[in-house]
Amino acid sequence: MKRKIKIAIIEDDEFFAELLYWKLGQNKQYEVTVFNDPDTFLNTPAKSHDVAVIDYHLGNSHYNGLDIAKRIKNVPKIFISGQNDIVCALNMIKEGAAVDYINKASASLDKIVMSTDSIVKRMNAKHKLSCIEKERKKMLGRLSCMALISILVLIVSLLF
C-alpha cells in the first residue's frame, strides 16, 4: 500500500480551514491536518508533513506565513491569503518560500487542490527518478562484478 501524503493546513480562519480540510480530504491519498495556531504546527516534529498550505496573515499570531515558511525547509508550500499583495507573492516565490500563492477571495478551493495535486505529482516523479537512479547504480555494480569475473576467468584460462 502506498504511503499517504501528509498535508498541513496552517490557517487561523477555522471555517476556511475546515472547508479546505474537507476538500483536500476527499483525496484518499492525503492525510490532512489543520493547525489553527502556528505554534502548534511549529511544535510538530520536522519532516512530519509533505506539503504545507499556509495562510499568509495569521490573525493574532506573532508569526506570519513567511515566518512559518522559513522554519520548515524542504517542504513545498502553498500560500493562501485574503490579501491581494502581488509584491509579497512574487518575493515569496522568488525566495523559494512558496510554490504557489493563491488569493482566497478570487480562488476556489479547487485551485488550492489543483496546486496541491501538482506538487504531489512532482514529488512522486522525483521519488520515481530517485528509485530508478538507485537501481541503475545497482545494475552498474553487478555489471562491474560480472566484467571482473569474466576478466579473471580469461586470465586463469590463459595461465592454464
N, C-alpha and C positions, 0 to 999 in steps of 0.2 A: 504494500500500500504506500502511496506517495505521501510524503510529509506535507502537512498543511502549511500554507504561507501565513505567517503571523503579522497581522496589521494592527498598528496602534493608531488610535484617533485621539489627538490631543486638542480638545475643543471645550471652551468654557460654556458655550450655549448648549445646555442639556437637551433641549428639544432638537436642535440641528444635529447634535451628536447621535442621538437615538435614531433619527431618520437615516443618517449615514451608516450607523451600525446595522440597521435593518437591511438597507440596500446592499451593502458590501457582504453581509451575512447570507444573502441569497446564493452566493457562490460557495458551494460546499467545500472548495479547496481552501477557503480563507477561514482563519481563526481570528476574529476581530475582538479587540479590547478597547474600551473607551476610558479615557482619563480626562475628567473634568478639571483636574488640578495638575499643573505641570510638575509640582514637587513629587507627587505620587509616581508620575511617569519616570522622572529622573532617578527615583529610588529603585526602579526595576533593574535587574541585572543587565549589564551590557550584552549586546548581541541577542537579546530576547525577542526582538522584532525584526522582521524582514523589510517592512515598509512603514513609514510614518506619514500620517495625514495630519498636518499641524495648522491650527488657526494662528494667523499672524498676531492678531491683537487678542491677548488672553485676559481681558477684563481686569479684575482686581489683582492679578498676579504681578509679582515683581519681575517676571520674565515676559519676553515676547517670543514669537515663533523663531526668530533668528537666534536668540539666546539658546533655545532648545536645540536648534539645528547644529550649532557649534559644539554642543556637548555629545551629540551622537554621530560618530564618524561611521563611514561605510554602510549607512542605511539610506536608501533612496527616500527622498522627502517630497511630498506634495504639499504646497502651502495653499490654504484657503483663507479668504478674508472678505469681510464686508466692505472693506475699503478698496477703492479703485486707484491704487497708488502704483502706477506703471514704473516709476523710477525705482521704487523699492523692489518690485518684482524682478526687474532686469538686474539689479545689483545682486539679489539673492541667487538668481540663476547663473550670473557671471561668476560669482564667488564659488559656485558649486554647491551652495547650501540647499538649492531646490532643483528638482527635476521639472516641476511644473508649478505654476501659480494660477489659481483659479478664483475668480471673483464670485462670492456666494450669490450676490444679487443677480448676476447675469447668467449664472451657470445652473444647470440642473444637476441633480445627484448623478445622473447618467454620465456627465462629463468627468466627474471625480472617479466614478467606477471605471470609465474607459481609460483614464490616465493610470489608475492602479493596475488594471489588466495589462496595459502596455509595459509598465515597469516589470511586472511578474513575468511576462513573455521574454523580456530581455534577460532577466535573472536566470530563467530556465535555459535560454540559449547559451549564456555564459557557462552555466553548470555543465551542459552537454559538451561544449567545447573543451572544458577542463577534463572531463572524463575521456574524451577522445584523445587528448594530448597524453594523459597518463597511459592509456592503452598503447598508443604509438611508442612511447618510451619503453614499455614492457616488451613490445614486439622487437624493437631495435636491440634490446638487451639479449633477447632469445636468439635473434639472428647473429649477433656478435658471438655468442657462445657456440652456435652451430658452425659458424665460419672458423672459429678457433679449433673446434673438434675436427673439422674437415682438414685443416692445415696439419694438425698433429697426426691424423691418420695417414696423410700423404707422406709426411716426414718419416713416420715409422715404417711405412711400406717401402720407402726408398732405402732405408737403412737395412732392411732385412730382405 
